[in-house]
Amino acid sequence: MWRMCWVLLSLLASNPLQAAERVFDFGATPTAGPPPGWRSALAGEGLPGEWRVVLDQAPEAVEVPAPGAAAVAQRTVIAQTSSDPTDERYPLLIYEGERLGDFQLRLRFKTVAGTVERMAGVAFRLQDEKNFYVVRASSLGNSFRFYRVHNGVRDAPIGPSLPIPSGIWHELVVTATGNRFRFELNGQEPIPELTDNTFAEGQIALWTKSDSVSHFADLRLTYTPREPLAKELVRDTLERYPRLVDLRVYATSRQRSELHVVAAKHAADVGLPGGTAEQEVLAQNVPFAGKGRRSYLVTLPLHDVNGDPIAAVRVELDTFFGQTEQNAVARAQAVVRRMARRVTTLEELTR
């Protein structure tokens, strides 16, 4: 079976990313389609790509062998195997596990076949199939290039001409830090550091062009984990209102379509399903309040930038002598209004 190893660790202080690491292991068995957690997509025209896990000869070591060095083992790798020659055809295999800001992706690629093109590369900070950056190598064109795709329009490529032999493995390293990008090919930096402010975060994807049959292996992702906005809002709110008994944000997310706790004062509450009160608050866009022995529970809708309810926030407040339900709701509304100032969309809240 296919499997992915996730290794989460603190890196040495010398590493500028101060991040976590994920190493992708594709197991020992070929598959008929993309591995779990990856999605095939298409930029441009033509037929979708055919991504699968296949067996190939590849060195066991991470380092790239010298050109012409013999492969030493048969291993599973990711391959794009379709050969539709459409010129403006760009098959993508998108990793759906993370949206990344600062990251470093290290991998190896091999161009295997293609009459029109023999290309392999990485798309990053991908918003959708019409908005992303890409760095790619061409064995037929003998070139290494970077460019931006914005609203479906490709910028002029940047990068040198240099030989990219087909049929052997090459190592590619992509590093994005803020608006600065660096690219290494086989231990060299053919393109000077570049800057661009268009996309601050996004997904990563494997990339090919036209009829390129290309293989990818030894994917290692180092990244700065991005804290969901909902979690950040809860933390900041509790710092400002330390006397809140409890605070929970209920919403749907990309991972779960039903209403559930996406952020909370108590970490153990994250993931709990939403109840009837939370569901009605969100569906009807109305508040709910109830008094316990020692506290008031007030649940309010949280609105996006368009004023639409996208989440339910449950605020638990201490009671005091003479407190009324109206007063409790007003106190909770002040809390939720402050949270809403930083919210634009549901995706932003939960990703």
C-alpha positions, 0 to 999 in steps of 0.5 A, a space after each residue: 500500500 502507498 503510505 506517506 511518512 510525516 516527520 514533525 520536528 524542530 530544525 536547527 537554529 541555523 535553518 532559516 525556515 525554523 520549520 517542520 518536515 514531511 518526507 513522502 514515501 510511496 511504498 512498494 506497490 504501483 498504483 493506477 492513479 495518483 497517491 492519496 492526498 494528491 489531486 490531478 489537475 490541468 492548466 491550459 488545454 488538452 487532456 488531463 494528465 495521467 499520474 500514477 506510482 510506478 517502478 523505476 531504477 533510482 539510486 537509494 541515496 538522496 544525493 544526485 549521482 553524476 551524469 551517467 552513473 548507474 542506477 542501483 535499485 528499483 523503487 516506486 516513483 511518481 510518474 506522469 505517463 500520458 502523451 497528449 502533444 497539445 502545446 499549451 497543456 500543463 498537467 499538475 499533481 497538486 499536494 492537498 495536505 498544506 497551503 504553504 507560505 515559507 517552504 523548501 521542497 527538495 526532490 529528484 526528477 527524470 525526463 523519460 520521453 516526449 516528442 514535443 517536450 521533455 519537461 519536469 518542474 514544480 508549481 508553487 504558491 498555487 491558488 488554482 489552475 490559472 494562478 501559480 509560480 512554476 520552475 521547470 527544466 527542459 531536456 529538449 530545449 536545454 533550459 531551466 526557467 521560472 515564470 508566473 502564471 496570473 489569471 491564466 496568462 504566462 509571464 516571460 520565462 526567466 532563466 538560462 540555457 543549459 543541458 538537462 540530459 534526459 533519462 537520468 535523475 536530477 535534483 531540484 530544490 525550491 525555496 520560498 521565503 516571503 517574496 524571495 525565491 531560490 532554485 537549485 539544480 544539481 547543487 548549482 543556482 542557475 537563476 539568481 534569487 528572484 522576488 515577486 509579491 503576487 502570491 503569499 501562500 498556496 499549494 505545491 504541485 508537480 508539473 509537466 508540459 505537453 507530451 512529457 513523460 516525467 518521473 519524480 522521487 525523493 520528495 522532502 518538504 520543509 515548511 513553516 506551519 501556518 496556524 489557522 486563523 481561527 486558532 489565532 483568533 481564539 488565542 488573541 481573544 483570550 489574551 484580551 479577555 482573560 476572564 472568559 470561561 471558555 471560547 469555541 469556534 464552530 465551522 466546516 472545513 476542507 477536511 470535514 463538511 459537518 460543523 465542528 470545533 475548529 479552534 478552542 480555549 481547550 485543545 481537547 475540544 477541537 474536533 468536537 461536533 457542533 450541536 443543535 444550538 450551533 447549527 441553528 445559530 449558523 443556519 438562521 444567523 441569530 444568537 443563542 443564550 442560556 444561563 448555567 449555575 455559574 456562567 452564561 453561554 452565548 453563541 453568536 454567528 461569525 460573519 465574513 467580509 460580505 456579512 454572511 455567517 460562516 461560523 458559530 462562536 460560543 462564548 462562556 462568561 462568568 455571571 455576576 449579581 444582576 447580570 441579565 441575558 441581554 447584558 451577557 449577549 452584549 458582552 459576547 457580541 463585543 468579543 465576536 465583533 472584534 474577531 470578525 474584523 480579521 475574517 474575510 472568508 471561511 477558507 481563510 478562517 479554517 485553512 
